Amino acid sequence: MTLAELFEAVKDLPPETPVCVAEIDEAAGANVDGVEVVRDAKLESDAADATEAVEFGAGADTVVVLRW
């Protein structure tokens, strides 16, 4: 997912809408602890079900990380 896709998905929501994280097919989510921009990431896969799809500190890609 890109920032453009994320912004498009939430563009009509009020700014006070909570954000959480959850694994695919989970019935509950976790609160986000923080948002981090990692500028030296290496994208391994863009598949949603890929385990360890992004490696931090090993490349030149920029990614947004939601920590929980």
Summary of the structure (lengths in Angstrom):
residues: 68
radius of gyration: 13.3
end to end distance: 18.2
largest distance: 36.5
contacts: 117
relative contact order: 0.24
helix: 12%
strand: 34%
